[in-house]
Amino acid sequence: MSHLVVTTPASDIGLAPIEALRAAAGLSVGDTSRDAELTALGRRISAEIADACRIAVGEGGEPTLRKETLTETFSGCGDEVLILSRRHNVKIATITENGTIVSIDDRGLQSEAGLLERWVNGYRSRWIAREIIVVYDAGFDTVPASLVGVVTDLARIRLSQASVDPLVKSVRVEVEDIDTVQTDRWVGSVPGSASSGLPDDMMARLARFVNPVV
């Protein structure tokens, strides 16, 4: 088991620049009239994506795919591979075993997957220690275009649904002597949405960023 602390939180958890969100709202690049609303929407969608991707929560910050510095402590370890709680663009700052610094070879780190093998002086061995502390950076400084695209597409959907109730299944209106309006609503999740609450096609596009269940 491990304990994760966010040493240096991301300055902004938003995954899309304001210019992209303005475009999603149908505004010109220089139109700042709705920036407060769009910034809040972008952060909310980014947080939902972090939840849907099962990004690990660490003490001191909200879960995010943006670059952060993290300190992760593994207790009573005897594994061949350490599975870091955060991944993507992982860069190791320091590793200590029971308080002693360990320098691993480059081959020991799978940066995208967040996997850490103990390769020291050309030899591979198990991680066996009472306490292993790994300080590392993980996450995106420059957000991939595919991820920005999901955020902006979701923003378009949310903005277009702002005046529409997504739980409405159908509406029937009869007009004779007296108007009759019948509204049927979906019970449970809205069709086309994954258990995460995001549309299925969006979850498919996020597949690279979804953490496996360990």
VMD Tcl script that draws the C-alpha trace (Angstrom):
set ca {
  {0.00 0.00 0.00}
  {1.09 3.57 -0.52}
  {0.37 7.07 0.74}
  {0.26 9.93 -1.77}
  {0.96 13.59 -0.99}
  {0.76 16.42 -3.53}
  {3.96 18.32 -2.82}
  {3.48 20.98 -5.51}
  {-0.11 21.18 -6.80}
  {-0.92 22.20 -10.35}
  {-1.55 25.92 -10.59}
  {-4.63 25.19 -12.71}
  {-6.47 21.87 -13.04}
  {-8.21 23.02 -16.23}
  {-7.42 20.87 -19.26}
  {-8.43 23.33 -21.98}
  {-7.25 26.92 -22.57}
  {-9.81 29.70 -22.39}
  {-9.42 30.34 -26.12}
  {-10.64 26.81 -26.89}
  {-13.58 27.21 -24.51}
  {-14.52 30.52 -26.15}
  {-14.58 28.74 -29.52}
  {-16.75 25.98 -28.02}
  {-19.21 28.68 -26.95}
  {-19.24 30.17 -30.44}
  {-17.31 33.29 -29.39}
  {-14.42 34.97 -31.14}
  {-10.96 34.36 -29.73}
  {-10.78 37.85 -28.25}
  {-14.28 37.92 -26.74}
  {-13.80 37.83 -22.97}
  {-17.42 38.50 -22.05}
  {-18.08 34.96 -20.75}
  {-14.63 34.06 -19.46}
  {-15.71 33.60 -15.84}
  {-18.53 31.22 -16.83}
  {-16.38 29.29 -19.31}
  {-13.44 28.99 -16.92}
  {-15.72 27.53 -14.25}
  {-17.26 25.16 -16.80}
  {-13.82 24.06 -18.02}
  {-12.64 23.33 -14.48}
  {-15.82 21.40 -13.68}
  {-15.46 19.26 -16.82}
  {-11.76 18.72 -16.08}
  {-12.63 17.53 -12.58}
  {-15.26 15.15 -14.00}
  {-12.68 13.75 -16.42}
  {-10.23 13.22 -13.54}
  {-12.93 11.29 -11.67}
  {-13.87 9.27 -14.76}
  {-10.19 8.41 -15.35}
  {-9.81 7.33 -11.72}
  {-6.96 9.77 -11.05}
  {-5.60 9.07 -7.57}
  {-6.41 11.59 -4.85}
  {-3.43 12.88 -2.90}
  {-3.28 14.97 0.23}
  {-2.85 18.65 -0.60}
  {-4.54 18.91 -3.98}
  {-7.43 17.91 -6.21}
  {-6.93 14.96 -8.59}
  {-5.78 16.17 -11.98}
  {-4.03 15.12 -15.17}
  {-1.95 18.30 -15.06}
  {1.70 18.19 -14.01}
  {2.31 18.04 -10.27}
  {5.15 17.11 -7.92}
  {4.20 14.18 -5.70}
  {5.64 12.31 -2.76}
  {4.54 8.70 -2.52}
  {5.42 6.45 0.41}
  {5.29 2.65 0.05}
  {5.24 0.70 3.33}
  {6.35 -2.90 3.84}
  {7.21 -3.32 0.19}
  {8.41 -6.56 -1.40}
  {7.31 -6.14 -5.00}
  {9.16 -6.46 -8.31}
  {7.46 -3.33 -9.63}
  {6.23 -0.22 -7.84}
  {2.99 1.04 -9.35}
  {2.98 4.81 -8.94}
  {-0.41 6.35 -8.18}
  {0.04 8.96 -10.90}
  {1.43 8.47 -14.38}
  {2.11 10.23 -17.73}
  {5.45 12.02 -18.23}
  {6.79 10.68 -14.93}
  {10.18 12.07 -13.89}
  {11.84 10.76 -10.74}
  {13.43 13.31 -8.41}
  {14.53 11.04 -5.54}
  {14.03 7.50 -4.24}
  {14.91 6.44 -0.71}
  {14.83 2.99 0.87}
  {14.67 3.10 4.66}
  {16.16 6.58 4.50}
  {18.99 5.71 2.07}
  {19.07 7.30 -1.39}
  {18.78 4.85 -4.29}
  {19.65 5.81 -7.88}
  {18.02 3.58 -10.48}
  {19.05 3.12 -14.13}
  {16.94 4.74 -16.84}
  {15.54 1.35 -17.81}
  {13.82 1.15 -14.41}
  {11.10 3.67 -15.25}
  {8.16 3.31 -17.62}
  {7.15 6.96 -17.70}
  {3.78 6.71 -19.42}
  {2.61 3.75 -17.36}
  {4.04 4.98 -14.04}
  {5.85 1.70 -13.37}
  {9.13 1.64 -11.44}
  {11.52 -1.34 -11.50}
  {14.60 -1.58 -9.31}
  {17.51 -1.51 -11.79}
  {20.72 -0.51 -9.98}
  {24.21 -0.78 -11.53}
  {22.87 -2.89 -14.37}
  {21.09 -5.43 -12.16}
  {17.40 -5.84 -11.54}
  {16.11 -6.80 -8.10}
  {12.96 -6.63 -6.02}
  {11.92 -3.63 -3.98}
  {12.39 -4.90 -0.44}
  {12.27 -2.26 2.29}
  {10.32 -1.20 5.32}
  {9.67 2.18 3.69}
  {10.27 3.46 0.17}
  {9.69 7.14 -0.59}
  {9.47 8.28 -4.22}
  {9.40 11.97 -5.11}
  {8.38 12.51 -8.71}
  {6.64 14.71 -11.26}
  {3.68 13.32 -13.16}
  {1.04 14.72 -15.46}
  {0.88 17.05 -18.43}
  {2.52 20.45 -18.60}
  {1.23 20.77 -22.16}
  {-2.17 19.04 -22.38}
  {-2.48 16.64 -25.36}
  {-4.73 17.88 -28.15}
  {-6.92 14.78 -27.82}
  {-7.66 15.65 -24.20}
  {-8.37 19.30 -25.01}
  {-10.76 18.07 -27.69}
  {-12.77 16.02 -25.20}
  {-13.07 19.01 -22.86}
  {-14.23 21.38 -25.60}
  {-16.68 18.86 -27.06}
  {-18.16 18.30 -23.61}
  {-18.34 22.07 -23.15}
  {-20.33 22.40 -26.37}
  {-22.73 19.71 -25.18}
  {-23.17 21.32 -21.76}
  {-23.72 24.76 -23.25}
  {-26.26 23.46 -25.78}
  {-28.11 21.59 -23.02}
  {-28.18 24.60 -20.71}
  {-31.84 25.26 -21.55}
  {-32.79 21.62 -22.10}
  {-33.52 19.02 -19.42}
  {-31.40 15.95 -20.38}
  {-33.69 13.68 -18.33}
  {-36.68 14.37 -20.59}
  {-37.42 11.28 -22.68}
  {-40.33 12.67 -24.69}
  {-42.92 15.41 -24.63}
  {-46.47 15.02 -26.03}
  {-48.69 18.06 -26.54}
  {-52.38 17.84 -27.44}
  {-54.35 20.96 -28.32}
  {-58.11 20.81 -28.60}
  {-60.45 22.38 -26.11}
  {-57.77 22.22 -23.38}
  {-54.02 21.93 -23.83}
  {-52.48 18.68 -22.56}
  {-48.76 18.36 -21.99}
  {-47.26 14.99 -21.06}
  {-43.56 14.71 -20.21}
  {-41.84 11.33 -19.89}
  {-38.49 11.27 -18.10}
  {-35.67 8.77 -18.11}
  {-35.31 6.78 -14.91}
  {-31.72 6.03 -13.92}
  {-28.82 7.03 -16.15}
  {-29.41 8.86 -19.41}
  {-28.95 6.51 -22.42}
  {-25.55 6.89 -24.04}
  {-23.83 7.74 -20.75}
  {-21.25 5.52 -19.09}
  {-21.32 4.78 -15.38}
  {-18.94 7.73 -14.99}
  {-21.69 10.07 -16.18}
  {-19.76 11.00 -19.33}
  {-21.03 9.92 -22.79}
  {-19.76 6.55 -23.97}
  {-17.99 8.02 -27.00}
  {-16.14 10.47 -24.77}
  {-15.01 7.67 -22.44}
  {-13.71 5.79 -25.48}
  {-11.61 8.83 -26.42}
  {-10.28 9.00 -22.85}
  {-9.11 5.36 -22.86}
  {-5.42 6.31 -22.79}
  {-5.87 8.31 -19.60}
  {-8.06 5.90 -17.60}
  {-6.20 4.24 -14.75}
  {-6.77 0.49 -14.34}
  {-8.41 -0.85 -11.21}
  {-5.65 -2.32 -9.05}
}
mol new
graphics top color blue
foreach p $ca { graphics top sphere $p radius 0.5 }
foreach p [lrange $ca 0 end-1] q [lrange $ca 1 end] { graphics top cylinder $p $q radius 0.2 }
display resetview
